[in-house]
Amino acid sequence: MALTDRLKRGFVGRPIGSDRLGETLLPKRVALPVFASDALSSVSYASEEILLVLALGGLTLLHYTPWIAAAVVILMLTVVASYRQNVHAYPSGGGDYEVASVNLGPRAGLMVGSALLVDYVLTVAVSVSAGVANLTSAATGLAEHKVLLASLLVVLLTLVNLRGVRESGSAFAVPSYAFIVGVLVMIVTGLVQTALGDAPRAESAGYEIHAEHDYTGLLLVFLLLRAFASGCTALTGVEAISNGVPAFRRPKSRNAATTLLLMGTIAVTMFVGVTALALISDVHIAENPADLVGGDGSDQRTVIAQIAAAVFGDGSPGFVYVAAVTTLILILAANTAFNGFPVLGSILARDGYLPRQLHTRGDRLAYSNGIIVLAGFAILLIVVFDAQVTALIQLYILGVFISFTLSQTGMVRHWARLLRGSATPPEEVDAGASGIVAGNVDDQLTGRVPLEPAMRRRVRRYQAVSFLGACLTGAVLILVLLTKFTRGAWIVCIAIPVIYLVMQAIRRHYDRVATELTPEPGPPTLPSRVHAVVLVSKMHAPTLRALAYAKATRPHTLVALTVAVDPAESERLRQAWEERDIKIDLVVLASPYREVTRPVLEYVARIRRESPRDVVAVFVPEYVVGRWWEHLLHNQSALRLKARLLFQPGVMMTSVPWQLESSSHARVRPEHAGAGAVRRGRAAVPTGQSRSSRQPPGSEQSGKPERPGRPEQPGGSEQSRSGT
């Protein structure tokens, strides 16, 4: 096994067969930390975002916090209830993209896909940056290295996810549950202390906050709406489960809906508890530390860190535990995106909107290409924004609320069509894969069977919930645009349309290629004649193999072609040719400027001009080497020549390999070789790998070939470097 393969197996693990895909499905206890870590972790900074905005008006505005938190809770419960319906109606894993595409049209679906792609990248950047910020709150000496730390953590998450969904879920389950337990224990302890008359007091409780303006009237309303929009970051990640339904064990929809309910209950409980303790302990925090009157102007601790210090004592085991698990969950929250982005990318690639490489699974049954792309863009954002959570979070929730709004609008239309009996079942779902039993509730929700009277009443309630969700999330979307546009959200407003247009261009390209590749009716068109040209440089074994293989294909004409870069070397080749008495004409092309590619291209083009309906087959002998540095020493001229010949209509290229000794360690082992694989060696029968461009226009139908002829030989030539 090569060194690169050993390194890959060490980091990623051994390949998993496609027949073992079922073994990677997740039970609810593992699916919760895999898909809900983003939503659960957002409670650690959602309360802080509300306080930061209200602090712009000074301490007098903090009494609005409970009302804003209550509005966020209502919105969260509505969205969770709506998405529980989504996973039953659309269990194929397309999530918001599929809902919007089926019910609102491909353009709406593509807009949702663009928004979610941006949101997933931002999820990784924000979550990891927030985790590093929480870490540097406890270890201030690491603050100057936060960009490097965040980038390294993204790389670590990438390696873990490349090992597969189940492995990453098992690795992240313990930290996620440890965070839930730690925060709940902190909330209960703080509330008990308050009930006993010993309320916790934050380190910033004695600070005053310098107000930027006197917020009254419409200015106050705008500030409250902005605080609500910032607090809605608590909803990020709710949609991830609807995109990951296929990863659940059967019954998939039911397990996904149960996991959504658990996630919503835990997230709401922790969000309310953290917000309550922040008010009880008088946490005072500002976007600009200089606005804190009484502070030293240095970076502030996060809200949850201040609460933990107030409840358990600064530096106590309880404080260290909460700080540690909060840091872990913030970092691991990015794992939600590592599960959502590759699946969405695979679906978009399947539909032709993204490169097809994103559609296939890697050898660990994970969408490896999507994972790597996500990591690359996330690291780019971290570097550009210097891992600043406040700057990144302004870009964050716009994309997710676009998907929320269009998805819920699509579900309203889905329920209306279902009530009319015209709903279209999801095409990509089959009963075996989804765990749906014919005739059950999910069949009625997806439109497979007619609605029963009792189900019709339930569907009307579902439609009302979806309508309420669409109105609320649409209102929040408008608020986010109004309050965050000038603070960085304009970047997302540009990025989403750009991604939308790029994906449309990719789809048009694939459609155009499919049209060009569609065969015409009738039998395949055959060329009038085939002219074979074997490129040679020296009289050695690869040359003889290429000549033998070309002759075995029985072309109408066959010539050997060399380019005379060095006249003496070309003369030695001619003498060796005559000594072996090879019955194939050797054509020598002159090259006064020592070029290799141009003379060959001109020679091939001359044949094509003289016989436009004929095909020219060019045979290129090449060395097969096993070490990376050997590739730099061989076949460079052949690669350039093949790259140019690919664009010539009516020209076929065949690489005739000659395996050198160093290639033996890189050969595919027979037990791992796929169907039709050939084991090659020096004594092997000559083989080739053909690559052809388009058939030239005007080719004749199959029939009796013309009498073989020999093309006119041009004078001159440059020595071909193929196979050297």
C-alpha positions in Angstrom: 0.0 0.0 0.0 1.3 3.5 -0.9 2.2 6.0 1.8 -0.7 8.2 0.8 -3.1 5.3 1.1 -1.7 4.4 4.5 -2.1 8.0 5.7 -5.7 8.1 4.3 -6.6 4.8 6.0 -5.1 6.0 9.2 -7.2 9.2 9.3 -10.3 8.1 7.6 -10.5 4.3 8.1 -11.0 1.3 5.9 -13.5 1.4 3.0 -17.1 0.4 3.7 -19.1 -1.6 1.1 -22.3 -0.2 -0.3 -24.2 -3.2 1.1 -23.4 -2.0 4.6 -25.2 1.4 4.2 -27.9 0.2 6.6 -25.3 -0.2 9.4 -24.6 3.5 9.3 -28.3 4.5 10.1 -28.7 6.4 13.4 -30.9 5.7 16.4 -32.6 8.7 18.1 -30.0 8.9 20.9 -27.2 9.3 18.4 -29.2 11.4 15.8 -30.0 14.0 18.5 -26.3 15.2 18.9 -25.6 14.7 15.2 -28.4 16.9 13.8 -29.5 19.0 16.8 -26.1 20.2 18.1 -26.4 23.5 16.2 -29.9 24.3 17.6 -28.9 23.3 21.1 -25.6 25.2 21.1 -27.3 28.4 19.8 -28.9 28.8 23.2 -25.5 29.6 24.6 -25.3 32.9 22.6 -28.9 33.7 21.6 -29.6 35.3 25.0 -26.3 37.2 24.7 -27.3 38.6 21.3 -30.6 40.0 22.7 -28.7 41.7 25.6 -26.0 43.1 23.3 -28.7 44.9 21.2 -30.7 46.2 24.1 -27.5 47.4 25.8 -27.3 50.1 23.1 -30.0 51.9 24.9 -28.4 51.4 28.4 -29.7 49.5 31.4 -33.2 50.9 31.1 -34.0 48.7 28.1 -33.0 45.4 29.7 -36.5 44.9 31.2 -37.7 44.2 27.6 -35.6 41.0 27.6 -38.3 38.6 28.9 -40.8 39.8 26.3 -38.4 39.4 23.4 -37.4 35.9 24.7 -41.0 34.9 24.9 -41.5 36.0 21.2 -38.5 33.9 20.3 -39.9 30.9 22.1 -43.3 31.2 20.4 -41.5 31.3 17.0 -39.3 28.4 17.9 -42.2 26.2 19.0 -44.1 27.1 15.8 -41.2 26.2 13.5 -40.5 22.9 15.4 -44.2 21.9 15.1 -44.2 22.8 11.4 -41.0 20.8 10.7 -42.4 17.8 12.4 -45.0 17.8 9.6 -42.3 18.2 7.0 -40.5 15.0 7.9 -43.7 13.0 7.5 -44.7 14.6 4.2 -41.2 14.7 2.7 -39.1 12.0 4.2 -36.7 11.6 1.3 -34.1 14.0 2.8 -34.6 16.9 0.4 -35.9 19.0 3.3 -36.7 22.7 2.5 -35.3 22.4 -1.0 -37.6 19.6 -2.0 -40.6 21.2 -0.3 -40.1 24.4 -2.2 -39.2 22.8 -5.5 -42.3 20.5 -5.5 -44.8 23.1 -4.3 -43.5 26.5 -5.4 -41.4 25.5 -8.5 -37.8 24.9 -9.4 -36.7 28.5 -9.0 -38.0 28.7 -5.4 -36.3 25.4 -4.7 -33.1 26.7 -6.1 -33.3 29.9 -4.0 -33.8 27.7 -0.9 -30.8 25.6 -1.9 -28.6 28.6 -2.4 -29.7 30.1 1.0 -29.1 26.8 2.8 -25.6 26.3 1.3 -24.7 29.8 2.5 -26.2 29.1 5.9 -24.3 25.8 6.4 -21.0 27.4 5.6 -21.8 30.2 8.1 -22.9 27.6 10.7 -19.4 26.1 10.7 -17.7 29.5 10.7 -19.9 30.9 13.5 -20.0 27.8 15.6 -16.3 27.2 15.6 -15.5 30.9 16.1 -18.0 31.1 19.0 -16.4 28.0 20.5 -12.9 29.6 20.3 -14.3 32.8 21.8 -15.7 30.9 24.7 -12.3 29.1 25.1 -10.4 32.3 25.1 -12.8 33.7 27.7 -11.4 31.1 30.1 -7.8 31.1 28.6 -7.2 34.7 27.6 -3.6 33.9 26.5 -5.0 32.1 23.4 -6.9 35.1 22.1 -4.2 36.2 19.6 -4.3 32.7 18.0 -8.0 32.4 17.6 -7.9 32.3 13.7 -5.4 29.5 13.7 -7.3 27.6 16.5 -10.6 27.9 14.6 -9.0 26.7 11.3 -7.4 23.7 13.0 -10.7 22.8 14.6 -12.5 22.9 11.2 -9.8 20.5 9.9 -10.3 18.2 12.8 -14.1 18.2 12.3 -13.5 17.4 8.6 -11.4 14.4 9.4 -13.9 13.0 11.9 -16.8 13.5 9.4 -14.8 11.8 6.6 -14.9 8.7 8.7 -18.7 8.5 8.3 -21.9 9.7 9.9 -22.1 7.0 12.5 -18.6 7.5 13.7 -18.9 11.3 14.0 -22.2 10.8 15.8 -20.7 8.5 18.3 -17.7 10.8 18.8 -19.9 13.9 19.4 -22.7 12.3 21.5 -20.9 12.5 24.8 -20.0 16.2 24.6 -23.5 17.1 23.4 -25.2 15.3 26.3 -22.6 16.7 28.7 -23.5 20.2 27.6 -27.2 19.6 28.1 -26.6 18.2 31.6 -24.2 21.0 32.5 -26.5 23.8 31.4 -29.6 22.2 33.0 -27.7 21.7 36.3 -26.5 25.3 36.2 -30.1 26.6 35.6 -31.6 24.5 38.4 -28.8 25.4 40.8 -29.1 29.1 40.0 -32.9 29.1 40.4 -32.7 27.2 43.7 -30.1 29.7 45.0 -32.5 32.5 44.0 -35.5 30.8 45.7 -33.4 30.5 48.9 -32.6 34.2 48.8 -29.0 33.9 47.7 -29.3 34.9 44.0 -26.2 34.6 41.9 -24.5 37.9 41.0 -22.5 38.3 37.8 -19.0 39.9 37.7 -20.4 42.7 35.5 -23.5 43.4 37.7 -22.0 46.6 39.1 -21.1 48.0 35.6 -23.2 50.8 34.0 -23.7 50.9 30.3 -23.2 54.0 28.3 -26.2 54.5 25.9 -25.4 55.5 22.4 -28.8 57.3 21.9 -32.0 58.1 23.7 -34.2 55.4 22.2 -37.8 56.5 22.2 -40.8 56.2 19.8 -40.1 54.5 16.5 -36.3 54.3 17.3 -37.2 52.2 20.3 -39.5 50.0 18.3 -36.7 49.5 15.7 -34.2 48.6 18.4 -36.6 46.0 20.0 -37.2 44.5 16.6 -33.5 44.3 16.0 -33.1 42.6 19.4 -35.8 40.1 18.5 -34.1 39.4 15.1 -30.8 38.8 16.9 -32.4 36.5 19.4 -33.8 34.4 16.5 -30.4 32.9 16.1 -31.8 30.4 18.6 -33.7 28.8 15.7 -30.7 28.0 13.6 -30.3 24.3 13.0 -33.9 23.4 13.3 -34.1 22.5 9.6 -31.2 20.1 9.8 -33.3 17.1 10.9 -35.7 17.4 7.9 -32.6 17.2 5.6 -31.3 14.1 7.4 -34.4 11.9 7.6 -32.7 9.1 5.5 -30.0 8.8 8.1 -32.5 7.7 10.8 -33.4 4.1 11.6 -36.8 2.9 10.6 -39.5 4.1 11.0 -37.5 7.1 9.7 -40.2 9.8 9.7 -41.4 8.9 13.2 -37.9 8.8 14.6 -37.0 12.1 13.0 -40.2 13.8 14.3 -39.5 12.5 17.8 -36.0 13.8 17.7 -37.3 17.2 16.5 -39.6 17.3 19.5 -36.8 16.4 21.9 -34.6 19.0 20.4 -37.2 21.7 20.6 -38.1 20.9 24.2 -34.5 20.9 25.4 -33.6 24.0 23.4 -36.5 26.1 24.7 -35.9 25.0 28.3 -32.2 26.0 28.1 -32.9 29.2 26.3 -35.5 30.3 28.8 -33.3 29.2 31.7 -30.1 31.0 30.5 -32.1 34.2 29.8 -33.7 34.1 33.2 -30.4 33.6 35.0 -28.8 36.4 32.9 -31.4 38.8 34.3 -31.3 37.4 37.8 -27.5 37.7 38.0 -27.6 41.2 36.4 -25.2 40.3 33.5 -24.3 43.6 31.8 -22.6 43.2 28.4 -22.0 45.6 25.5 -20.7 45.2 21.9 -18.0 47.7 22.6 -16.3 47.0 26.0 -15.5 50.7 26.3 -19.2 51.3 26.8 -19.2 49.5 30.1 -18.7 52.1 32.8 -16.7 50.6 35.5 -15.0 48.0 33.4 -11.4 47.9 32.4 -12.1 48.0 28.7 -10.8 44.5 28.1 -12.7 41.7 26.3 -15.7 40.6 28.2 -16.6 37.0 29.1 -19.6 35.5 27.3 -23.0 35.6 29.1 -23.0 31.9 29.8 -19.5 32.0 31.2 -20.5 34.9 33.6 -23.6 33.0 34.7 -21.5 29.8 35.4 -19.0 31.9 37.4 -21.9 33.5 39.4 -23.6 30.2 40.1 -20.7 27.9 40.8 -17.9 30.4 41.6 -15.2 31.7 39.4 -12.6 29.0 38.8 -14.6 26.3 40.5 -15.0 22.8 39.0 -18.6 23.7 38.0 -17.5 26.8 36.2 -14.7 24.9 34.4 -17.1 22.1 33.5 -19.7 24.5 32.0 -17.0 26.5 30.2 -15.5 23.3 28.7 -18.7 21.7 27.6 -20.0 25.0 26.1 -16.8 25.3 24.1 -17.1 21.7 22.9 -20.8 22.0 21.9 -20.2 25.3 20.1 -17.4 23.7 18.1 -19.4 20.5 17.6 -22.4 22.5 16.5 -20.6 22.8 13.2 -21.2 19.0 12.8 -24.8 19.8 11.9 -23.6 21.6 8.8 -21.2 18.8 8.0 -24.2 16.4 7.9 -26.6 18.8 6.1 -24.3 20.5 3.5 -23.0 17.3 1.9 -26.5 15.8 1.7 -28.0 18.9 0.2 -25.1 19.2 -2.2 -25.6 15.6 -3.3 -29.3 16.3 -4.0 -28.5 19.5 -5.9 -25.8 17.6 -7.9 -28.3 14.9 -8.7 -30.6 17.5 -10.1 -27.8 19.0 -12.2 -27.3 22.2 -10.2 -23.9 21.4 -8.8 -20.9 19.4 -10.1 -21.7 15.7 -10.2 -18.7 14.8 -8.0 -20.8 16.0 -5.0 -23.4 13.4 -5.7 -21.3 10.3 -5.0 -20.4 8.9 -1.6 -16.8 8.3 -0.6 -15.4 4.9 0.5 -16.7 5.5 4.0 -20.2 6.1 2.7 -20.0 9.8 3.5 -20.3 12.5 0.9 -16.6 13.2 1.1 -16.4 15.9 -1.6 -19.1 17.9 0.0 -17.4 17.7 3.4 -14.2 19.0 2.0 -15.9 21.8 0.0 -17.7 22.9 3.2 -14.5 23.0 5.2 -12.7 25.0 2.6 -15.3 27.8 2.5 -15.7 27.9 6.3 -12.0 28.3 6.8 -12.0 31.1 4.2 -14.7 33.0 6.1 -12.9 32.5 9.4 -9.8 34.0 8.0 -11.5 36.9 6.2 -13.6 37.8 9.3 -10.8 37.2 11.8 -13.0 34.6 13.7 -15.1 37.5 15.1 -18.4 36.0 16.2 -20.2 39.4 16.3 -19.2 40.1 12.6 -20.0 36.6 11.4 -23.3 36.4 13.2 -24.7 39.4 11.3 -24.6 37.2 8.2 -25.9 34.2 9.9 -29.7 33.9 10.1 -30.7 35.5 6.8 -30.2 32.3 4.8 -32.0 30.1 7.3 -35.0 32.3 7.4 -35.3 32.4 3.6 -35.5 28.6 3.7 -37.9 28.7 6.7 -40.3 31.1 4.9 -40.3 29.4 1.5 -40.5 26.0 3.1 -43.5 26.8 5.2 -45.2 28.6 2.3 -44.6 25.5 0.2 -46.2 23.3 3.0 -49.3 25.5 3.0 -49.7 24.8 -0.7 -48.9 21.1 -0.1 -51.7 20.8 2.4 -54.1 22.6 0.1 -53.2 20.3 -2.8 -53.6 17.3 -0.5 -57.0 18.4 0.6 -58.0 18.7 -3.1 -56.5 15.3 -3.8 -53.9 16.6 -6.2 -50.7 16.3 -4.2 -47.8 14.7 -5.9 -45.9 12.0 -3.8 -42.2 12.6 -3.5 -40.6 10.8 -6.5 -37.3 9.9 -4.7 -38.9 8.0 -1.9 -39.4 4.2 -2.0 -41.2 2.3 0.7 -38.2 0.0 1.4 -35.8 2.9 1.9 -38.0 5.2 3.9 -39.6 2.6 6.2 -43.1 3.7 5.2 -45.8 1.0 5.3 -48.5 1.3 2.7 -51.7 2.8 4.0 -50.3 4.3 7.2 -50.4 8.0 8.2 -47.3 8.9 6.2 -48.9 7.6 3.1 -51.8 9.9 3.5 -49.6 12.9 4.3 -47.5 12.3 1.2 -50.5 11.9 -1.0 -50.0 8.2 -1.8 -53.5 7.2 -0.6 -56.7 9.2 -0.2 -57.3 11.1 3.0 -59.7 9.7 5.6 -62.2 12.1 7.2 -60.3 12.2 10.5 -57.0 12.9 8.6 -58.6 15.7 6.6 -59.3 17.5 9.9 -55.7 16.9 11.0 -54.4 18.3 7.7 -56.4 21.5 8.1 -54.7 21.9 11.5 -51.3 21.2 9.9 -52.1 23.8 7.2 -52.9 26.4 9.9 -49.6 25.7 11.7 -47.7 26.0 8.4 -49.5 29.2 7.5 -48.6 30.7 11.0 -45.0 29.5 10.5 -44.8 31.1 7.1 -46.2 34.4 8.4 -43.9 34.5 11.5 -40.7 33.5 9.7 -41.5 35.8 6.8 -41.9 38.7 9.2 -38.6 37.8 10.9 -36.9 37.6 7.4 -38.0 41.2 6.7 -36.8 42.3 10.2 -33.4 40.6 9.6 -33.0 42.4 6.3 -34.0 45.8 7.8 -31.8 45.5 10.9 -28.8 43.6 9.7 -28.4 44.7 6.1 -25.9 47.5 6.7 -24.2 45.4 9.4 -23.0 42.7 7.1 -26.1 41.0 5.8 -25.6 42.7 2.5 -22.9 40.2 1.8 -25.4 37.3 2.0 -27.8 39.3 -0.1 -25.1 39.2 -2.8 -23.8 35.7 -2.2 -27.2 33.9 -2.5 -28.1 35.4 -5.9 -24.6 34.7 -7.2 -24.8 31.0 -6.1 -28.3 30.9 -7.6 -27.0 32.1 -10.9 -24.0 29.8 -10.8 -26.2 26.8 -10.2 -28.5 27.7 -13.0 -25.5 28.0 -15.3 -24.3 24.6 -14.2 -27.8 23.1 -15.0 -27.8 24.7 -18.4 -24.4 23.3 -19.1 -25.5 19.8 -18.1 -28.7 20.1 -20.2 -26.7 21.3 -23.2 -24.2 18.4 -22.9 -27.1 15.9 -22.5 -28.7 17.3 -25.7 -25.4 17.0 -27.6 -24.8 13.5 -26.4 -28.3 12.2 -27.3 -27.8 9.7 -30.2 -29.7 10.1 -33.4 -32.2 7.4 -34.4 -31.0 4.4 -36.3 -27.7 2.4 -36.2 -24.5 4.0 -35.1 -22.6 6.0 -37.8 -19.3 4.5 -38.8 -16.3 6.3 -40.4 -15.4 5.7 -44.0 -11.8 4.8 -43.1 -9.6 4.7 -40.1 -6.1 6.1 -40.4 -3.8 4.9 -37.5 -0.8 7.0 -36.5 1.7 5.6 -33.9 3.9 8.2 -32.2 7.4 7.0 -31.7 10.6 8.4 -30.3 13.1 5.5 -30.0 13.3 1.9 -31.0 12.4 0.4 -27.6 9.9 -2.0 -26.2 7.0 0.5 -25.7 7.3 1.5 -29.3 7.0 -2.1 -30.5 4.0 -2.7 -28.2 2.2 0.3 -29.6 2.9 -0.7 -33.2 1.7 -4.3 -32.5 -1.5 -3.0 -30.8 -2.2 -0.5 -33.5 -1.8 -3.2 -36.2 -4.1 -5.5 -34.2 -6.9 -3.0 -34.5 -6.8 -3.5 -38.4 -6.9 0.1 -39.5 -7.2 1.0 -43.2 -3.8 2.8 -43.1 -1.0 2.6 -40.5 2.1 4.8 -40.2 4.6 5.5 -37.5 5.3 9.2 -36.8 8.3 10.8 -35.3 9.3 14.5 -34.9 12.9 15.3 -35.7 14.1 17.6 -32.9 17.6 16.0 -33.1 18.6 15.0 -36.7 21.2 12.5 -35.4 18.7 10.8 -33.1 16.1 10.6 -35.9 18.7 9.0 -38.2 19.5 6.4 -35.6 15.8 5.6 -35.3 15.6 5.2 -39.1 18.5 2.8 -39.1 17.1 0.8 -36.3 13.8 0.7 -38.2 15.4 -0.7 -41.3 17.5 -3.2 -39.3 14.3 -4.7 -37.8 12.7 -4.7 -41.2 9.4 -3.2 -39.8 6.8 -3.3 -42.5 5.2 0.0 -41.4 6.2 3.3 -42.9 8.1 5.7 -40.7 7.2 9.3 -41.3 9.7 11.9 -40.0 8.4 15.4 -39.5 10.8 18.3 -39.6 10.7 20.8 -36.7 13.2 23.6 -37.2 11.9 25.3 -34.0 12.2 22.1 -31.9 8.4 21.8 -31.3 6.8 18.5 -30.8 3.1 19.2 -30.6 2.5 21.5 -33.5 4.0 19.3 -36.3 1.9 16.3 -35.1 -1.3 18.5 -35.0 -0.6 19.8 -38.5 0.0 16.3 -39.8 -3.3 15.0 -38.3 -5.2 18.1 -39.5 -3.9 17.4 -43.1 -5.3 13.9 -43.1 -8.6 15.3 -41.8 -8.7 18.0 -44.5 -8.1 15.5 -47.3 -10.6 12.9 -45.9 -13.2 14.7 -43.7 -15.3 11.6 -43.3 -12.4 9.5 -42.1 -11.1 9.1 -38.5 -7.5 9.4 -37.4 -6.5 7.1 -34.5 -3.4 8.3 -32.7 -1.6 5.7 -30.5 0.6 7.2 -27.8 3.0 4.9 -25.9 3.4 5.9 -22.3 5.4 4.8 -19.3 3.5 3.8 -16.1 5.4 4.8 -13.0 4.6 4.3 -9.4 6.3 7.2 -7.6 5.1 10.8 -7.7 8.4 12.3 -8.6 8.8 9.9 -11.6 5.7 11.5 -13.1 7.7 14.7 -13.4 10.3 12.9 -15.5 8.2 11.1 -18.0 5.2 11.6 -20.4 5.1 15.4 -20.2 5.1 15.8 -24.0 2.5 13.1 -24.4 0.2 14.8 -21.9 0.5 18.1 -23.7 -0.1 16.4 -27.1 -3.1 14.5 -25.8 -4.6 17.6 -24.3 -4.4 19.4 -27.7 -5.7 16.4 -29.7 -8.8 16.2 -27.4 -10.2 19.3 -29.2 -9.7 17.9 -32.7 -13.0 16.5 -34.2 -12.6 13.1 -35.7 -9.4 12.2 -33.8 -9.2 9.2 -31.5 -6.5 8.8 -28.9 -5.3 5.6 -27.4 -2.7 5.5 -24.6 -0.6 2.3 -24.8 0.9 1.8 -21.3 4.2 0.2 -20.5 4.6 -0.6 -16.8 7.9 0.1 -15.3 9.2 -1.8 -12.3 8.3 1.0 -9.9 4.6 0.7 -10.9 4.3 -2.7 -9.3 3.5 -1.4 -5.8 0.8 0.9 -7.1 -1.2 -1.8 -9.0 -4.7 -2.6 -7.9 -4.7 -5.8 -6.0 -7.0 -8.5 -7.6 -9.2 -8.8 -4.5 -9.9 -5.1 -4.6 -10.2 -4.7 -8.4 -13.6 -3.9 -9.8 -15.4 -5.8 -12.5 -13.4 -5.9 -15.7 -10.1 -4.9 -14.1 -7.0 -6.1 -15.9 -3.8 -7.0 -14.2 -0.9 -5.6 -16.2 2.8 -6.3 -16.4 5.7 -6.2 -18.8 4.6 -9.5 -20.3 0.9 -8.6 -20.5 -1.0 -8.5 -23.8 -1.0 -4.9 -25.2 -3.9 -2.9 -23.9 -5.1 0.6 -24.4 -7.4 3.2 -23.0 -9.2 5.1 -25.7 -10.5 8.6 -25.5 -12.3 10.1 -28.5 -13.7 13.4 -29.5 -16.9 13.9 -31.4 -17.6 11.9 -34.6 -17.0 14.1 -37.6 -20.0 15.3 -39.5 -20.9 13.6 -42.7 -19.7 10.1 -41.6 -21.1 7.3 -43.6 -23.3 4.5 -42.4 -21.9 1.1 -41.8 -20.9 -0.6 -45.0 -18.1 -2.2 -47.0 -14.9 -0.3 -46.3 -12.9 1.3 -49.0 -9.7 -0.2 -50.3 -6.9 0.7 -47.8 -4.7 3.5 -49.0 -1.6 5.2 -47.7 -1.7 9.0 -47.0 0.7 11.3 -48.6 3.8 11.6 -46.5 4.9 15.1 -45.6 8.5 15.9 -45.3 10.3 17.0 -42.1 9.7 16.2 -38.3 10.5 16.6 -34.6 11.4 13.7 -32.3 8.3 12.7 -30.3 8.9 12.6 -26.6 6.0 10.2 -26.0 7.0 7.3 -23.8 10.3 8.9 -22.7 
